[in-house]
């Protein structure tokens, strides 16, 4: 089958790789978001999908707006049989959805209709869900409102993080996609309507979502982070306070402050891949009220609080993540 792949994020990499390596399908091209400046020097960086497409020797299109007339003309010229979408970042207009012969399929990392939108993985972990999953759905003009083709649920492990769940669902999604396409081609693919009364919508995460309110119930804090060294609940702190308290953010990134009896533990988890140990600072008695409140990463550089020790390790070094 002639397939056009549309995606940007890492969640779609196993699916793109599986399609490109399958003898039954031909990936005509890859559509991804334009290169964006990242880092302090604002250097242009390729999206993960673009990097993978180059390694697979595939054509790449990066329209600013996929609904523009010039973009639609390019995709129409390719004449795809099927469009596969995974974490693209733009809503496809009807003129794009009507292009392929067999329609458009979307890979979504939740058990729809639950957790529609931009952050289903983080939302499931934050809500303390016991299971998540992958949905292959028929696309329509709404936000994850199309009919369900197939789903597969997975049980969340103890101390599951956004990265580990992301990697598991990405592989499952690729397998489901390859099993779904033959059903689409033969006309035997199911179309199950979503129950709109059970739908929940997730939003795109920002820095404020990473702030931890330590006055919240224990369950909500445990759904956000835990101690990597003693596996104790985060609110109780690490049992090894005399050394370093290493906290893992289950969402993938966070910033906060936590007052111990004498020293403060301040941590920040770099997105998806790293765990940072505590910053041990001056006694609380030497601080003003303003310095005790949670602030974004970087406030440890202030005169009132200077870290004496910091250290970071990849999650793999403690048996988690890649």
C-alpha positions in Angstrom: 0.0 0.0 0.0 1.1 3.5 -0.8 1.4 5.3 2.6 2.0 8.9 3.4 3.3 9.4 7.0 2.6 12.6 8.9 4.2 13.1 12.3 6.7 15.0 14.4 7.3 13.5 17.8 9.2 10.4 18.9 6.0 8.4 19.5 5.8 7.8 15.8 9.3 6.6 15.1 8.6 2.8 15.6 5.6 3.1 13.3 7.5 4.9 10.6 10.4 2.4 10.8 8.0 -0.5 10.6 6.2 0.9 7.6 9.5 1.7 5.8 10.8 -1.8 6.4 7.6 -3.7 5.5 7.7 -5.3 2.1 3.9 -4.8 1.8 4.0 -1.0 2.0 5.7 1.9 0.4 6.2 5.1 2.3 5.8 7.8 -0.4 7.0 10.7 1.8 7.1 12.1 5.4 5.4 15.3 6.4 6.7 16.9 9.6 6.8 20.3 11.3 9.3 22.9 10.2 12.7 23.0 12.0 12.5 25.0 15.2 15.2 26.9 17.2 16.2 25.2 20.5 18.6 25.8 23.3 20.2 29.0 24.5 21.9 29.6 21.1 18.5 29.0 19.3 20.0 26.6 16.7 17.6 25.0 14.3 16.9 21.4 15.1 15.3 18.6 13.1 12.2 16.9 14.5 12.8 13.2 15.5 10.6 12.1 12.6 12.7 14.1 10.1 15.9 12.6 11.5 14.5 9.1 11.1 13.2 9.9 7.6 16.7 10.9 6.5 18.2 7.7 7.9 15.5 5.7 5.9 16.2 7.8 2.8 12.6 9.1 2.6 11.4 12.3 1.1 10.5 15.0 3.6 8.0 17.9 3.4 7.8 20.6 6.1 4.9 22.9 5.3 4.3 25.8 7.7 0.5 25.1 7.4 -0.5 21.8 6.0 -3.9 23.2 5.0 -2.3 25.7 2.6 -3.2 25.3 -1.1 0.4 24.6 -2.1 0.7 21.9 0.6 -2.5 20.2 -0.4 -1.4 20.3 -4.1 1.9 18.5 -3.2 0.2 15.8 -1.2 -2.4 15.3 -3.9 0.3 14.8 -6.4 1.7 11.9 -4.3 -1.7 10.1 -4.6 -1.5 8.1 -1.4 -3.7 5.1 -0.6 -3.5 5.8 3.1 -2.3 8.5 5.4 -0.9 7.6 8.9 -0.6 10.3 11.5 1.2 10.2 14.8 1.8 13.3 17.0 2.0 15.8 14.2 1.0 19.0 16.0 -1.5 20.3 13.6 -5.2 19.4 12.9 -5.6 18.1 9.4 -8.3 19.9 7.4 -11.0 18.0 5.5 -9.3 18.5 2.1 -6.3 16.5 3.5 -8.5 13.9 5.1 -10.3 13.3 1.7 -7.1 12.8 -0.3 -6.3 9.1 0.4 -8.3 6.2 -1.1 -8.7 4.4 2.2 -8.8 7.3 4.6 -6.5 8.6 7.4 -5.5 6.6 10.5 -4.2 8.2 13.7 -2.0 6.6 16.4 -3.2 7.9 19.8 -1.6 6.9 23.2 -4.7 6.5 25.3 -7.8 4.3 25.5 -10.2 6.7 23.7 -12.5 8.4 24.4 -10.5 9.0 27.6 -7.6 11.5 27.5 -8.0 13.1 24.1 -5.6 15.9 23.2 -1.9 16.7 23.6 -0.8 15.0 26.8 -2.5 11.6 27.3 0.5 9.8 28.7 1.3 12.4 31.4 -2.4 12.8 32.2 -2.8 9.1 32.8 0.2 9.0 35.2 -0.9 12.2 37.0 -4.4 10.8 37.5 -3.0 7.6 39.1 -4.5 5.4 36.4 -3.8 1.7 36.6 -3.8 1.2 32.9 -3.3 3.1 29.6 -3.2 2.0 26.0 -3.0 2.7 22.3 -5.8 3.5 19.9 -5.7 3.3 16.1 -8.6 5.5 15.0 -10.2 6.8 11.8 -9.5 10.5 11.6 -12.2 13.2 11.2 -12.1 17.0 11.6 -12.4 16.9 15.4 -9.7 16.5 18.0 -9.4 12.7 18.5 -13.1 12.2 17.9 -13.0 9.7 15.1 -14.2 6.2 15.1 -12.1 3.5 16.8 -10.5 0.9 14.6 -8.5 -1.1 17.3 -7.3 -0.6 20.8 -4.8 -2.4 23.1 -4.6 -1.7 26.9 -1.4 -2.0 29.0 -1.1 -2.1 32.8 1.0 0.7 34.3 3.9 -0.6 36.2 5.0 0.6 39.7 6.8 3.9 39.4 6.0 4.1 35.7 7.4 7.3 34.1 6.3 9.2 31.1 9.4 8.0 29.2 9.0 4.3 30.0 5.3 4.3 29.2 6.0 6.4 26.0 8.4 3.8 24.8 6.1 0.9 25.5 3.1 2.5 23.8 5.2 3.5 20.7 6.2 -0.1 20.1 2.7 -1.4 20.7 1.3 1.3 18.3 3.6 0.2 15.5 2.5 -3.4 15.8 -1.2 -2.4 15.9 -0.7 -0.3 12.9 0.7 -3.1 10.8 -2.1 -5.3 11.9 -4.7 -2.7 11.1 -3.7 -1.8 7.5 -4.6 -5.2 6.0 -8.0 -4.8 7.5 -8.4 -1.4 6.0 -7.3 -2.6 2.6 -9.7 -5.5 2.5 -12.6 -3.4 3.8 -13.0 -5.4 7.0 -11.7 -2.7 9.4 -14.2 -1.9 12.2 -15.6 1.5 13.0 -16.6 1.9 16.6 -18.2 5.2 17.6 -16.7 6.9 20.7 -18.9 7.5 23.7 -18.7 11.3 23.9 -20.1 11.2 27.5 -16.9 9.5 28.7 -14.5 11.7 26.8 -11.9 13.7 28.7 -9.6 16.4 27.2 -5.9 16.9 28.0 -4.0 20.1 27.4 -0.4 20.8 26.3 1.9 20.9 29.2 4.0 23.9 30.2 6.4 24.7 33.0 3.6 25.5 35.5 2.4 21.9 35.3 5.7 20.8 36.7 5.3 22.6 40.0 4.5 20.3 42.9 2.3 21.5 45.7 3.5 19.6 48.7 0.3 20.3 50.6 -1.7 18.1 48.2 -2.8 14.6 49.2 -0.2 11.9 49.3 -1.6 10.1 46.3 -1.3 13.1 44.0 2.3 13.7 45.0 3.2 10.1 44.5 1.7 10.3 41.0 4.1 13.1 40.2 7.5 11.9 41.7 9.2 9.4 43.9 12.6 8.8 45.5 15.0 6.9 43.3 17.3 5.7 46.0 15.0 4.3 48.6 11.8 4.0 46.6 9.9 5.8 49.4 7.1 8.1 48.8 8.2 11.6 47.8 6.4 13.5 50.5 8.2 11.6 53.2 11.5 12.4 51.6 14.5 10.1 51.1 15.5 7.9 54.0 19.2 8.7 53.2 18.9 12.4 54.0 22.4 12.4 55.3 23.8 11.8 51.8 21.6 12.9 48.8 17.9 12.6 48.1 17.4 11.6 44.5 13.9 12.3 43.2 12.5 11.1 39.9 9.7 13.1 38.2 7.3 10.5 36.7 6.0 13.1 34.2 9.4 13.7 32.6 10.2 17.2 33.9 9.4 19.2 37.0 10.7 21.9 39.3 9.8 22.5 43.0 11.2 23.0 46.5 10.8 20.8 49.5 11.8 22.0 53.0 13.5 19.4 55.2 14.2 20.1 58.9 17.6 21.8 58.3 18.3 21.8 54.6 16.2 22.3 51.5 16.0 19.8 48.7 15.5 21.4 45.4 15.3 19.3 42.3 14.7 19.5 38.6 14.3 16.6 36.2 15.4 17.3 32.7 12.8 16.3 30.2 12.5 12.5 29.8 16.0 11.4 30.4 17.7 12.5 33.5 17.4 12.5 37.3 19.0 15.2 39.4 20.0 14.8 43.0 19.3 17.3 45.7 20.8 20.7 46.1 21.8 21.0 49.7 21.6 24.6 50.8 21.9 26.8 53.9 19.7 26.4 57.0 16.1 27.6 56.7 16.7 30.1 59.5 18.9 32.2 57.2 16.3 32.6 54.5 13.6 35.1 53.9 10.0 34.0 53.3 10.5 34.7 49.6 13.3 32.2 49.2 11.3 29.4 50.7 8.7 29.5 47.9 9.0 27.3 44.8 10.7 29.0 41.9 11.8 27.9 38.4 15.1 26.2 37.8 18.0 28.6 38.1 16.9 30.2 41.4 19.6 28.3 43.3 22.1 30.8 41.8 20.8 33.5 44.1 23.0 34.8 47.0 20.8 33.4 49.7 21.0 29.8 48.4 24.1 28.3 46.8 24.1 24.5 46.2 27.1 22.7 47.6 26.7 19.5 45.6 24.8 18.5 42.4 24.9 15.4 40.3 22.9 13.9 37.4 22.7 10.4 36.0 20.7 9.0 33.1 17.7 6.9 34.1 19.4 3.9 32.6 22.0 3.9 35.3 19.4 3.1 37.9 17.6 0.6 35.7 14.9 2.8 34.2 14.4 4.4 30.9 16.6 3.7 27.8 
